[in-house]
């Protein structure tokens, strides 16, 4: 007598059924999906939850879908969820996040790879593959090669935020990533962090050169490694055009990493006149953020910041509307600060200014000069200033804040003495 075989289909996860039922009659024009990997405190193992919200604009109706689960979904639950998400043909934006690093970067990469195979019309990607230094399983050149292939297929991709911190990517992987970015012809917004990998200057320069060839990018935000390399490569290629950039953020905040000699080499060769030459290519720039700051876990190499050199650039950037400069942990002379303050008043359309001087000595007279120059900024609406509290008496602090309030078009401001 033969055995009875159960041919019934495997039972679906209850939450997946609820999600499917809620989206069955979805009439949204596009879906923004956020996938969060959470810690065990809030979830049972192998469980996921979701929430949805619809927003109607004049142009289109958008569904915001957030899915959260603990750790790494296993077996049937994972395959069913991924298969269902793959079937959603209106995904225009995807964010993969694991802020507490509950899962390893390879797992996150595999999830991303499976999902994006069917989302070729995606327009925005926010991918967090950050690894802790102690994790063993990390993304390498093979995964980056696969990522580059995915990027090439996503011909409608306009925005990419990619965090690859503390993985094991080498020179070949950096070159492959650069090749993939070049072929993303619609890419307009790029945020890229590659700190703490295994590449050398060859791979770093290859990626920087590729970014400079992406002529449609308007918003560019780079980590310290790429900030240095972009400056060097733009300087060495006089035909490089940066006129398409409108918003730029450059970081010089992790100046020396004990595990990476290349950072030491780059800092020692940094000449801020090169930074100025690089920035002078940005003829259409509207927002600029330059960060000179020390990270808590890094050792700072004393570098004299030639603030007056940056001032030369600012003087020639009349289209600039927003400026963020962090002078923390930099040795800046009073004369150089005074010249830089004076430049602020010459930026004709400056609307937003953020300036951090928490670890830089500014004399009381310098503070008064800054207030005078700020009042000459005819369009300034948003102001954020930070200073070291112990450098000034309460009377000086109050007087400075009162002076700032005299700025004619100021809408919001924050002045901190901390």
KOLMI-582755 format. One record per residue (C-alpha): x, y, z. Coordinates in steps of 0.1 Angstrom, whole numbers, padded with zeros to 4 digits, always signed. Example, Ala and Ser with C-alpha at 12.3 -4.5 7.8 and 13.67 -1.06 7.14 Angstrom:
! residues 2
+0123-0045+0078+0137-0011+0071
//
This chain:
! residues 418
+0000+0000+0000+0016+0033-0011+0022+0062+0011+0000+0092+0010+0019+0123-0003+0007+0158+0009+0007+0179-0023-0008+0210-0006+0011+0242-0011+0031+0255+0019+0012+0278+0041+0020+0315+0036+0031+0338+0064+0001+0355+0080+0017+0390+0077+0025+0383+0040-0011+0375+0034-0021+0408+0051+0004+0427+0030-0007+0411-0002-0044+0418+0006-0037+0455+0014-0018+0460-0018-0041+0440-0040-0061+0470-0052-0033+0495-0049-0038+0523-0074-0005+0542-0067+0016+0554-0096+0048+0543-0077+0060+0525-0046+0088+0536-0023+0100+0506-0004+0122+0506+0028+0135+0473+0042+0148+0476+0077+0167+0448+0095+0160+0453+0132+0174+0439+0165+0158+0410+0184+0144+0432+0211+0114+0442+0190+0107+0410+0171+0103+0373+0173+0128+0354+0153+0118+0349+0116+0090+0375+0119+0084+0406+0098+0060+0436+0101+0050+0463+0077+0033+0496+0075+0020+0516+0045+0012+0553+0038-0001+0569+0007+0006+0605-0004-0010+0623-0033+0009+0651-0051-0002+0672-0081+0018+0648-0103+0013+0613-0089+0001+0591-0060+0029+0574-0041+0027+0545-0017+0054+0544+0010+0059+0508+0022+0082+0500+0052+0090+0464+0061+0109+0455+0092+0122+0422+0104+0146+0407+0129+0180+0394+0117+0180+0372+0087+0147+0358+0076+0151+0321+0071+0138+0295+0046+0102+0298+0035+0095+0332+0051+0124+0348+0032+0117+0333-0002+0080+0341+0000+0086+0377+0010+0113+0382-0017+0091+0366-0044+0062+0388-0035+0083+0420-0035+0098+0410-0068+0062+0409-0083+0056+0445-0074+0062+0463-0107+0058+0498-0094+0089+0500-0072+0106+0533-0080+0126+0537-0048+0144+0511-0026+0162+0516+0007+0180+0487+0025+0190+0496+0060+0206+0478+0090+0218+0506+0113+0227+0482+0142+0245+0458+0118+0223+0429+0129+0231+0410+0097+0263+0407+0077+0269+0427+0045+0268+0396+0023+0233+0387+0035+0221+0423+0027+0238+0421-0007+0221+0389-0015+0187+0403-0006+0193+0434-0027+0206+0413-0056+0174+0391-0057+0151+0421-0055+0167+0443-0081+0167+0416-0107+0131+0425-0115+0131+0462-0107+0149+0475-0138+0128+0507-0138+0139+0517-0103+0149+0554-0100+0163+0556-0065+0185+0533-0044+0198+0537-0009+0220+0507+0000+0237+0503+0034+0264+0476+0033+0284+0491+0063+0304+0464+0082+0318+0465+0117+0356+0459+0118+0350+0426+0137+0327+0410+0111+0344+0383+0091+0319+0379+0062+0323+0410+0040+0317+0423+0005+0346+0419-0019+0354+0423-0056+0331+0395-0068+0300+0412-0052+0310+0446-0065+0312+0431-0100+0277+0418-0096+0265+0452-0083+0281+0470-0113+0261+0446-0136+0229+0455-0117+0236+0493-0120+0241+0489-0158+0206+0473-0161+0190+0501-0141+0190+0526-0169+0164+0549-0152+0184+0552-0120+0187+0588-0110+0198+0587-0073+0222+0563-0056+0233+0563-0020+0259+0536-0014+0277+0529+0019+0304+0502+0015+0324+0510+0047+0347+0484+0062+0344+0457+0036+0372+0440+0016+0370+0457-0018+0403+0459-0037+0415+0478-0067+0396+0456-0093+0363+0461-0074+0367+0498-0074+0374+0499-0111+0343+0477-0118+0321+0500-0096+0334+0530-0116+0325+0513-0148+0290+0506-0136+0285+0543-0126+0297+0556-0160+0270+0535-0177+0242+0549-0154+0234+0576-0179+0205+0591-0160+0224+0593-0126+0220+0628-0111+0225+0622-0074+0254+0602-0060+0264+0597-0023+0293+0572-0020+0313+0560+0010+0341+0535+0005+0362+0541+0037+0380+0511+0054+0383+0488+0024+0414+0470+0009+0420+0491-0022+0451+0512-0029+0455+0545-0047+0452+0528-0081+0416+0516-0074+0407+0549-0057+0419+0570-0086+0401+0547-0110+0368+0553-0092+0373+0590-0089+0381+0593-0127+0349+0574-0134+0328+0597-0113+0343+0627-0131+0330+0611-0164+0294+0610-0151+0284+0643-0167+0247+0643-0155+0255+0642-0118+0242+0674-0101+0244+0663-0064+0277+0647-0052+0286+0637-0017+0318+0618-0010+0338+0603+0018+0373+0615+0027+0391+0590+0005+0372+0600-0026+0373+0637-0017+0411+0636-0018+0412+0616-0050+0387+0638-0069+0408+0668-0062+0440+0651-0075+0423+0637-0106+0405+0669-0115+0438+0688-0111+0457+0664-0134+0430+0667-0161+0426+0703-0172+0397+0693-0195+0376+0680-0167+0343+0699-0165+0325+0703-0132+0299+0728-0144+0271+0703-0139+0275+0701-0101+0249+0721-0081+0253+0705-0046+0286+0692-0034+0298+0677+0000+0335+0670+0005+0348+0654+0038+0382+0655+0052+0372+0642+0087+0390+0609+0091+0425+0621+0082+0445+0592+0095+0436+0556+0100+0462+0534+0117+0451+0504+0095+0455+0523+0062+0488+0539+0052+0472+0554+0020+0453+0579+0042+0485+0591+0057+0500+0594+0022+0471+0615+0009+0470+0639+0039+0507+0646+0036+0502+0655-0001+0471+0676+0005+0476+0711-0008+0445+0733-0002+0455+0754-0033+0445+0722-0052+0412+0722-0034+0407+0757-0045+0416+0749-0081+0391+0720-0080+0363+0741-0066+0368+0769-0091+0356+0744-0118+0322+0744-0101+0307+0774-0120+0270+0764-0113+0274+0754-0076+0245+0763-0054+0253+0744-0022+0287+0735-0008+0297+0716+0023+0333+0712+0033+0341+0693+0065+0375+0695+0082+0369+0675+0113+0384+0647+0134+0365+0614+0139+0365+0601+0175+0383+0569+0166+0410+0585+0144+0443+0602+0151+0446+0638+0139+0476+0650+0120+0480+0687+0125+0473+0706+0093+0472+0743+0089+0441+0752+0071+0446+0780+0047+0411+0795+0051+0420+0824+0029+0425+0800+0000+0390+0787+0004+0380+0824+0005+0394+0829-0030+0371+0802-0043+0341+0816-0024+0347+0850-0038+0343+0836-0073+0312+0815-0066+0284+0840-0069+0257+0814-0075+0262+0798-0041+0231+0798-0019+0240+0773+0009+0274+0769+0026+0285+0745+0053+0321+0746+0066+0334+0728+0096+0367+0741+0108+0369+0718+0139+0403+0707+0150+0420+0730+0124+0447+0756+0131+0433+0788+0116+0450+0821+0121+0429+0852+0131+0439+0869+0099+0428+0840+0077+0395+0838+0096+0389+0875+0091+0395+0872+0054+0371+0843+0052+0344+0861+0072+0347+0890+0048+0341+0868+0018+0307+0857+0032+0293+0891+0026+0305+0890-0010+0285+0858-0019+0256+0877-0034+0228+0851-0030+0239+0833+0001+0207+0821+0020+0220+0794+0043+0252+0794+0063+0265+0767+0088+0299+0774+0104+0315+0753+0131+0344+0767+0150+0341+0748+0183+0378+0739+0185+0392+0769+0167+0403+0800+0186+0383+0831+0175+0391+0863+0194+0362+0885+0208+0372+0910+0181+0370+0883+0155+0335+0875+0167+0324+0911+0163+0339+0912+0128+0319+0881+0119+0286+0897+0131+0293+0928+0110+0300+0908+0078+0269+0886+0084+0247+0916+0085+0260+0925+0050+0246+0892+0037+0214+0907+0022+0196+0873+0015+0207+0853+0045+0177+0834+0060+0191+0804+0078+0222+0806+0101+0239+0780+0123+0270+0789+0142+0290+0769+0168+0318+0782+0191+0338+0771+0222+0319+0784+0252+0350+0788+0275+0366+0813+0251+0339+0840+0257+0323+0857+0287+0285+0856+0290+0284+0893+0281+0302+0887+0248+0279+0858+0240+0248+0878+0246+0261+0908+0226+0270+0886+0196+0235+0869+0196+0219+0904+0197+0240+0915+0168+0231+0884+0148+0194+0892+0152+0199+0924+0133+0204+0905+0101+0175+0918+0080+0160+0887+0063+0169+0861+0090+0141+0836+0095+0158+0810+0117+0191+0808+0135+0210+0788+0160+0241+0801+0178+0257+0777+0202+0285+0783+0227+0293+0747+0238
//
